[in-house]
C-alpha cells in the first residue's frame, strides 16, 4: 500500500511538471474537451481502478481542473512557483483521492 501511495505521489508530481512544461512551450497542442476525463483515464489505467472508483474520482478531478488551469495560465508566476502551487493543489486533493483508492 505504501508503495502504491508513493507511486501516486510520483505520478502527481510528474503530471504537474508536464503541465508546467506544456504551459511554457511555444507550440502547444490543442486542449482536450475534458481534461478531467483524460486525467481520469490515465490515473484509472495506472492504478487499475474499478468503475465505481472511477465514478467517485471524476468529481474530484473536475473540481481540480479549473484550479490547475488558473495556475497554468498565471503568467506572473515563475516555473518554480507554478510547480510549488501545483504540488500544494495535489496535496489538497490527495486525501480525497486516497479515500477513494
N, C-alpha and C positions, 0 to 999 in steps of 0.2 A: 504494500500500500504506500509506504514512504517513497519507494522508487517511482511509483505512478504519480505521486504528488510532485516529486522533483521533475519528472518528465513534463508534467503540465506547466509547471513554473518556467521551465526552459523554453517550452513551446510558446508560452505567452510572451516571454521576453523576445523571442525570435520574431513573432508576429509584430510586436511593437517596433522592433528595429526595421523590419521590412516596410512598415507603414511610413516611418520617417524617411527611409531611403526613397520610397516611391513619391513622397510628397516633395522632395527636393530635386528629383530628377527632372531634366528638361523635357524629355519625351515621355509623357505619361500615357498609360493605357486607358481606354475608356472605363469609366466607373460602372460596375455592375448595378443592376436594378436593386438588388437587395444584398448589401454587404453582410448583413447579419446571417442571411440564409447561406451565403457562400462560406462564411466562417464556421457556421454550424456544421456544414457538410465536412469541412476539413477536420474539425475537432471530433466529430462523431466517428469519422473513419479512424483517426489516430487512437482514440480512446475506446473504440468498439462499443459505442453507446447503444442502448436499446431504443426502440421507437418511443417509449414512454419518457426516457431520459431526454431524448431529442426535443420532445414537445415541451418539457419543463425548461430546457436550456434556451430555446429560441427567444422567449420574452426577455431574458437576462441579456442576451446578445443584442436584441433590438433596442433595449434601453441604453446599452453601452455605445452603440453605433454613432449617435449624434455627438456624444462626448469625444469619441475618437476623431470624428470629422472636424470638430471645433479645434482640437489640439493640432491636428494636421494642417488646418487652414490658417493657424495663427502665425503670421509672418514676423511678428515681433519676438518670437522665441528662437533661440539657437537650437541646433540639432540635439545637443546635450540636454537642454531644458525640455525639449519635446519628449525625449526618451524618459527623463525623470517623471514628467507628468503622465506619460503612458504607463510607466511602472506603477505609479500611485493609483491610477484608474484600475489597473489589473488587480492590485492589492485590495481595492474597494469591492470589486465584483467577485474576487476569488472565493470568499465564504459562501456566496450564493451558489457558485458553481460546485464547490466541494459538497454542499448539501445535496446536490442532485447526483453527483458522481459517487 
